[in-house]
């Protein structure tokens, strides 16, 4: 019997080194391999010195060729193309080659005014910067005008064409799937909506809980130079408040610190300064150790399509805190298993209250790290995600009588 062949594809020329294979399409490729499935990752561009051996580089026109895809004799492809119109020809080529196609949607789901104009406008307001300055208001107006003109009359029909090529429209959270089902009913009726499934981003198996003692420690991970999305000023204000109230609390912040973060930490009183650790960029093994020893993962972000760092934290037995928001769609799911608290507002008081609620839950024994890690590992670890995708493909084969 022919062994199964499932490839992953990203139609953007990213680097193909170890970092690529630690998440998203690269990690899923490795997960297929660990399950005994023949798998490689596909990307456009010329081969780079750091590329891993199981990466295929091709010219972009080949990605749009059904003939090229057919020659690979694949059972399935997971395409990480965000449903974007510019990549619809890639999806069409894979579909026309007769390959089972899973379309990964790295999004919270509010991708069109058709999802609900009020919700969509709220999302644009957040993405633009939530009115933090005149430039953000201008960005919001520009995004809104484009969405209700070019978006409705050009982008949406082309996105619909892209999504119709897929056997599975894979959404990374239940709320995102709900948004996509509504959109797909408008694009292609019940038949297209029925293809929507919850398939989260994969988490490396290194993120797990082995029974280590949990410290009264909050872990934060981010690209702190992104003021609009990651909101480092909110982070600093929350930590200020928490340190004053809790003499035993430690806060570990991973990711390259901005000059503002460094100046803030240096200006803290001596009794607080040594309880804020600016770790900088750390490797994956060190990040796994940090999360395994921490009680709470805190994300001050204004928006996240998923939040892979939060998923990694859950698999390491952390509970999570973030803001309750349409623009943080996955986090309603992340806190649903006795595994976190959402802040009801975007201000310091609401965020501090949510973090304190979690710290109190740990102190009272209401958070059990082994249970958090088990629950989320079963859903987010890469092999579990890969197995769920393979089951979708096998179900389609069975319904087609191809066994």
Residue pairs with C-beta under 8 A, 6 or more apart in sequence:
3 36
3 37
3 38
4 37
4 38
4 75
4 76
4 390
5 37
5 38
5 39
5 72
5 73
5 74
5 75
5 76
6 32
6 37
6 38
6 39
6 74
6 75
6 76
6 77
6 78
6 389
6 390
6 393
7 29
7 39
7 40
7 41
7 42
7 56
7 72
7 74
7 76
7 77
7 78
8 25
8 26
8 28
8 29
8 32
8 39
8 40
8 41
8 42
8 77
8 78
8 79
8 80
9 25
9 41
9 42
9 43
9 63
9 77
9 78
9 79
9 80
9 81
9 90
9 94
10 24
10 25
10 41
10 42
10 43
10 80
10 81
11 43
11 44
11 60
11 63
11 79
11 81
11 87
11 90
12 43
12 44
13 43
13 44
13 45
14 20
14 43
15 48
15 50
15 51
16 26
16 41
16 43
16 48
16 50
16 51
16 52
16 55
16 57
17 48
17 50
17 51
17 52
18 52
20 26
20 41
20 52
20 55
21 27
21 29
21 30
21 41
21 52
22 204
22 284
23 201
23 202
23 204
23 308
24 80
24 106
24 201
24 202
25 41
25 78
25 80
25 104
26 41
26 52
26 55
27 202
27 204
27 382
28 78
28 202
28 382
28 385
28 386
28 389
29 39
29 40
29 41
29 54
30 39
30 382
31 202
31 382
31 383
31 385
31 386
32 38
32 39
32 386
32 390
33 39
33 54
34 382
34 383
34 386
35 383
35 386
35 387
35 390
37 386
37 390
39 54
40 54
40 55
40 56
41 54
41 55
41 56
42 55
42 56
42 58
42 63
43 55
43 56
43 57
43 58
44 57
44 58
44 59
44 60
44 63
45 57
46 57
47 57
48 57
51 57
58 68
62 68
63 90
63 93
64 89
64 90
64 92
64 93
65 93
66 92
66 93
66 94
66 96
66 97
67 97
68 93
69 77
69 93
69 94
69 97
69 99
70 97
70 98
70 99
72 97
74 97
74 99
75 99
75 100
75 393
76 99
76 100
76 101
76 102
76 389
76 390
76 393
77 94
77 99
77 100
77 101
77 102
78 102
78 104
78 170
78 389
79 87
79 90
79 91
79 94
79 101
79 102
79 103
79 104
79 166
80 104
80 106
81 87
81 90
81 91
81 103
81 104
81 162
82 104
82 105
82 106
82 107
83 103
83 105
83 107
83 111
83 159
83 162
83 163
83 169
84 159
84 162
85 154
85 155
85 158
85 159
85 161
85 162
87 162
88 158
88 159
88 161
88 162
88 165
91 101
91 103
91 162
91 165
91 166
92 161
92 162
92 165
94 101
94 165
95 101
95 165
95 166
100 167
100 392
100 393
100 396
100 397
101 165
101 166
101 167
101 168
102 166
102 167
102 168
102 170
102 199
102 389
102 392
102 393
103 162
103 163
103 165
103 166
103 168
103 169
103 170
104 170
104 172
104 199
105 169
105 170
105 171
105 172
105 176
105 180
106 172
106 201
106 305
106 306
107 171
107 172
107 176
107 305
108 123
108 173
108 175
108 176
108 179
108 303
108 304
108 305
108 326
108 327
108 328
108 329
108 330
109 115
109 171
109 175
109 176
109 177
109 178
109 179
109 180
109 183
109 329
110 116
110 119
110 120
110 123
110 179
110 326
110 327
110 329
111 159
111 179
111 183
112 120
112 147
112 151
112 152
112 155
112 156
112 159
112 183
113 120
113 121
113 147
113 148
113 151
113 152
114 152
114 156
114 182
114 183
114 186
115 179
115 182
115 183
116 182
117 148
119 326
120 147
121 144
122 326
122 327
123 303
123 326
123 327
124 140
124 143
124 144
124 147
125 131
125 140
126 302
126 303
126 325
126 326
126 327
127 143
127 303
127 327
128 136
128 137
128 139
128 140
128 143
129 135
129 136
129 139
129 140
129 228
130 136
130 302
130 346
131 137
131 140
132 228
136 228
156 187
159 187
160 187
160 188
163 169
163 184
163 187
163 188
163 192
164 187
164 188
164 192
166 195
167 195
167 392
167 393
167 396
168 195
168 197
168 199
168 389
168 392
169 180
169 184
169 192
169 195
169 196
169 197
170 197
170 198
170 199
170 389
171 177
171 179
171 180
171 196
171 197
171 198
171 199
172 198
172 199
172 200
172 201
172 305
172 306
172 330
173 198
173 200
173 306
173 329
173 330
173 332
173 333
174 198
174 332
174 333
175 329
175 330
175 332
175 333
176 198
176 329
176 330
177 196
177 197
177 198
179 329
180 196
181 193
181 196
182 193
184 192
184 193
184 195
184 196
185 192
185 193
197 392
199 385
199 388
199 389
200 306
200 311
200 330
200 379
200 380
200 385
201 306
201 308
201 311
201 380
201 385
202 380
202 381
202 382
202 385
202 386
203 308
203 311
203 312
203 315
203 377
203 380
203 381
203 382
204 284
204 288
204 312
204 381
204 382
205 381
205 382
205 383
206 284
206 285
206 288
207 288
207 291
207 312
207 313
207 315
207 316
207 381
208 288
208 292
208 315
208 316
208 373
208 377
208 381
209 292
209 315
209 316
209 317
209 369
209 370
209 372
209 373
210 292
211 370
212 292
212 293
213 293
214 293
214 294
214 295
214 317
214 362
214 369
215 250
215 293
215 294
215 295
216 246
216 248
216 249
216 250
216 295
216 359
216 362
216 363
217 249
217 250
217 251
217 252
217 293
217 294
217 295
217 296
218 239
218 242
218 249
218 250
218 251
218 252
218 294
218 295
218 296
218 297
218 298
218 355
218 359
219 252
219 254
219 290
219 291
219 294
219 296
219 297
219 298
219 313
219 318
220 235
220 251
220 252
220 253
220 254
220 255
220 297
220 298
220 299
220 300
221 253
221 254
221 255
221 287
221 297
221 309
222 230
222 232
222 254
222 255
222 299
222 300
222 301
222 309
223 229
223 230
223 255
223 256
224 230
224 232
224 235
224 253
224 255
224 256
224 257
224 258
224 261
225 256
225 258
227 233
228 302
229 301
229 302
229 303
229 304
230 300
230 301
230 302
231 300
231 301
231 302
232 258
232 260
232 261
232 300
233 260
234 300
234 346
234 348
234 351
235 253
235 298
235 300
236 260
236 261
236 264
237 348
238 298
238 300
238 348
238 351
238 352
238 355
239 251
239 276
240 268
241 348
241 352
242 249
242 251
242 352
242 355
242 356
243 249
243 251
243 268
243 272
243 275
243 276
244 272
245 356
246 359
247 271
249 275
249 359
250 275
250 276
250 277
251 275
251 276
251 277
252 277
252 279
252 290
252 294
253 261
253 276
253 277
253 278
253 279
254 279
254 280
254 281
254 282
254 287
254 290
255 279
255 280
255 281
256 280
256 281
257 265
257 278
257 280
261 278
262 278
265 273
265 276
265 278
266 273
268 276
279 286
279 290
282 290
287 312
288 312
288 316
291 297
291 312
291 313
291 316
291 317
291 318
292 316
292 317
294 313
294 316
294 318
295 318
295 319
295 358
295 359
295 362
295 367
296 318
296 319
296 320
296 321
296 355
296 358
296 359
296 362
297 309
297 310
297 313
297 314
297 318
297 319
297 320
297 321
298 320
298 321
298 322
298 351
298 355
299 307
299 309
299 310
299 320
299 321
299 322
299 328
299 331
300 322
300 323
300 351
301 307
301 322
301 323
301 328
302 323
302 325
302 327
302 346
303 325
303 327
303 328
304 310
304 322
304 327
304 328
304 330
304 331
305 329
305 330
306 330
307 322
307 328
307 330
307 331
307 334
310 320
310 322
310 330
310 331
310 334
311 330
311 334
311 376
311 380
313 320
314 320
314 334
314 339
314 372
314 373
314 375
314 376
314 380
315 373
315 376
315 377
315 380
315 381
316 373
317 369
317 370
317 372
317 373
318 369
318 372
319 335
319 339
319 340
319 341
319 358
319 361
319 362
319 367
319 372
320 331
320 334
320 335
320 339
320 340
321 340
321 341
321 342
321 343
321 351
321 354
321 355
321 358
322 328
322 331
322 334
322 340
322 342
322 343
323 331
323 342
323 343
323 345
323 346
323 350
323 351
324 331
324 332
324 342
324 343
324 344
325 331
325 346
331 340
331 342
332 342
334 340
334 376
335 341
335 342
337 372
337 375
337 376
338 366
338 367
338 368
338 371
338 372
339 367
339 372
339 375
339 376
340 358
341 354
341 355
341 357
341 358
341 361
342 354
343 350
343 351
343 353
343 354
344 350
344 354
345 351
358 367
361 367
377 384
378 384
397 403
